Amino acid sequence: MQIAQIIVSVLFFAKTTLSAPVEVAAALSTKLSVKVSATFSKLVKIVRGGGTSEFIQAQHTTMKERTESVNIIFSDVDGTLVHYPDEVEDNQHGNKIVYLPPSSTGMRGIISSKSLELCQKLRRQERVKLVLVSGMRTSTLIKRLPYLPKADAYCSEAGGRIFFSVSNPDDDEVVVTPVPFDGASAEDLEPFGLREDEAWRLKMSTDGAGGDGYVGDAMDVYLGKQEDSCVVPLKSRQGPLWDFARDLEKKSFVIDYKGYSNCFRVNMQQQTKVSDKEFNALKSINVSDRRLATSVNLGCVDFYPRTSGKRNW
């Protein structure tokens, strides 16, 4: 079953300090049987130190005022679970800081053992499904998997790719081995496999991304579904998504598409021929007539099929 088809109660988190996700997870682990509306108002106080957030209140109005318990949590990764502080206090007893490998752009995040531990308690003790949704390229997800919280599903490229974790992988499946962290149980560190949602992959291909982005795909190579081969260059990719990318390229924008199969990114730091004004205008461009959607992630502008994107999760 595709995750997008599951009827669930979704709880939205505010992105605050490094400790905020830990506090939110702790609150969830003890209040999952409470009405969603009541839990939500308490979480507002926890996240904002007694204050309120217009963002959270706006999301609250969309939630059903019924006695529903939380069944599944969709969580962002960067800025929510993984952080990039200038200074790190990694000598906290019982809360070792785990360093992730650098991304393709050189960014290296951290995640606390306490965050990893509480995420697993939610899954193991409260039986809550955890889904990590990120705009990261799929090749970055591969490198990060052992360091991220073990989840029921992982979504990369702003939700364009879906991978389910498998407790008992087949002999020919690639296995992910979680790195140790403080508070981890033996179950938390058990290796697991991955399987892609092929139906969702086909949908993204037909909804505007085409199939050229999957040739030489890092995850396909990782899972052994195809041999390592040359990635199809942007000029040869077919589909509305790549047509638009080439249009931007003609306007002197530098397009970041390597490691992506159904998404591409425009990073301000990579631009050499466009002005700040031109780049900022890109953040609000309407691409719905091309069957595409866009969002700003980590200061970059991402483009993908309109049926993808975090807002659809």
N, C-alpha and C positions, 0 to 999 in steps of 0.2 A: 504494500500500500504506500502511495506517495505521501510524504509528510504534509504536503499542502492540502491533502484531502481529509486529514484528521481533524475532527471537531474538538477544539480544546479551549481552555481558559488560558489566555496569554497574559503574562505579567511583564510590564515594561520597567526597565531599570534606568535610573539617572546615572550619567557618567560623572563621577566626582573624584575623590582622592583614591589612593592605592588601597586604603582600608575599607572604603565604602562597599565594594563587592563582597568582601568578607562579612561585613555586618548585615548586608541584605540577605546573603545566603544563610547566615545564622538565624535571622528572623524567619526566613521561609521554612527552615528545617523544624521550627517549633510551632509554626502557625498554619501549616498546610491544611488543617481540618477546619479552619475558621473561614467564614464567608470571605469571598474575594474582596468585596468592597471594604470590609472591616480591616482585612490584612493590608490592603492598599493604603488606607489612611495612616496606619501605623508605620508602614515603610517610608512614607513621606517624611515623617518626623525623624526616623532613623537616618535616612540619607541626607537630609538637609539640616540636621541638628536642631529639630524642633520647628523649622520653618516649612514653607510649602514651595512647590515648584509649579509654574504655569504649565510646563510641559507635561508633568505627571498628571495634573488635574485635567488637562485636555484629554489625555489618554483614558483617564478614569471614566469620562462621560461615555466612552464607547464600550465599556464593559457591562455585562449583564448584572443587574442587581439581584442575582439569585444566589442560592446557597450552593455554589459550585466550588469544589476544591481544585487546587492547581494540579493538573495532570502532566503538563509539559512546559518547559521553559526554553524559549529561544533567546540565546545570548550572543551579543556581539563579542568580539575577541579583543582587538586593539582598543585600549582606552577603557575597557570594562573589566576584563580578566587579566590581560597583558598590558603592562605599562612601560613607559620610557622616561623615568625620572633622571634628573641630572646627577643626583647623589643617591646611593643605595645603602640602607642599613641592613647588612646581611649577617649580622651577628646576633639576631634575635633567637633566644633559646626555644627550640621546638618549632621554629617557623623559618626554616632555611629558605633562602631565595633561590629559585631555579632560573638559570639564564638560558634563554632560547638562542638557537643559532641565528646569525644575521640573515635578514631578508635579502632579496635580490637588489634592493636599493641601499643595502648596508645598515639598515636599522636593526638594532638588537634589543629585544624586549626582555622583561622579567615577569615572573609570576611567583606569588608566595606559596609556600607549602600549605598554609592555612586555606587559601582559596582552592587549591587542588583537593585538599582533604574534605572541605565542606561540599564541594561539587559532587564528590563521590558519596558522601553521606546522603545527599538528596536522592541520588539514584538508588543506592543500596538499601537505606533504611526507610525512606519515604516513598520509594518506587515511582519517583518523578522522572519522566523522560527529559533528557538534556540534549539540546541541539545547538551546535555552535555555527553561527552564520557570519561570514566574513567576506570582505571585498578582496582579500589576499589572492594572489595568483595561485593556481593549483600546485605549481612547483614549490612554492613557499610552504603550503600546507603539508606537503610530503615531509619536508625537513622538520616541521614543527610538531608533527603528530605525537612523538614520544614525550614531548614536554607539555602538551596541552592536557586539560582534564579529559579523561576517558569519557566519551559521549556516546549517545545512541546513534547520532548522525552528525556529519560534518558537511557544511556547505561552503564552497569557495566561489570566487568570482562573483561576489555580491548575490549569491544564491543560485547561480547558473549551473553549478555542479553539486550533486548530492551523493554522499557516500555513507553507507550504513556500516556500523561496526558489527562484527560477527564474533560471537564468543568462542565458537568451535570451528575455526576455519578449515577448509579442505587442505589436503597435503600440498596441493599445487598453488595455494593462495599465499600471498606475501603477508607476513606477520609483523605487527607493530609491537615493540616491547617498551612499555612506559618506563621513564627514568624514575629512580627512587625519590621520594620526598618525605619530609617529616610527617608522621601520623598516618602513613600509607599502610593499608592492610595487605595481606597476601593476595586477596582478590583484586585490589586496586592495581597491583603490579603484574597481573596475569596478562600474557600476550594476547592480542586479538587481531582479527583480520578485517579487511575492508571489501565492500562490494558496492559498485556504482548503481544508481537508479538509472537503468538504461532507458526506461520510458521517458523520464525527465530529460535525459540527454537528447533523445530524438526530438522531443518537443522544442528544446532550445534551438536545435538545428533547423527545424522547419519554421520556427518563429522569427528567424532573421539572422542567425549566426552561421548557417551553412555547416558544412562538415570539414572544411579545410583546416580549421583551427585544431582539430583532433589528430591531424597527421603529425607523428612524432611527439604526441602529447606526453608530458612528463608522467602523469598518473598512469596512462596506459602502459608505458614502458615499465614503470614501477610495479604494476600489477601483472606484468608479463603478457598483456593482451596484444602487444605489437613490439617489434624490434626497434631499437633506437634508430632514428632516421632524421633526416633534415626537416626542420620546421618549414612549413609553407610560408613564403614571404608575403608581406602585406599586399603587394601589388598583384599577387596571384589568387588571393582569397576571394571567394564568391559569397554574396549575400548582402542584404541591406546594411548590416552592421559594418562590414568592411568597405562598402561603397561610401558610407559616411566618413569612415576613417581616412579614406583616400581624399575625400573632399577637404577635410581639415588639413591634410598634408599639403594640398595645393595652396592652402592659405598660410603655409610656413609653420604649422604646428608640428611638433615632434610627437609621434605616436608611440606609446609603450604597449606592445602587444605580445612580446615574448613571454611564454609561460601561461598565457591566457588562451582559452579555446572559444569562449563565447562572450568575451568582454575585452575592452581595451581601456587604457588609462592615459590621460593627459596630465603630466606632472609639471608644475610651474618651474621646478628646479632644472628641468631638462630643456626648457624653452630658451632659444637664443635669438629668435627673429620676430617674436611677437611681444607686444607691450603688455603691461599689467592690466590695462583697460581691456584689451582684447581677450586676455585670459579670464578675467573676471566676468566678462560678458558670456563666456562659454558656460559658466555655472548655472545660468538661467535660460539657456537656449531650449526651445521647444522642438523635440525630435519625434513627437508622437505620430506625425504624418509619415515617418519612415518606419513605424512599428518598433520604435526604440524608446528607451527611458534613460535617465541620467541621474546621478547623485554625486555629492561631494564627499570624499573619504580621505582623511588624513591630509587635507589640503589639496588633494588631486581631484580631477573630474573623471568619473567612470561612466562608460556608456555600455549598454547591453540590451537584449531584447526586452520589450516592455512587459512581458510576462515574468521576467526575472526581477531581481532587485530586492533589497531587504524589506521595502515597504509592503511587499506581497506576502511576507512571512508572518 
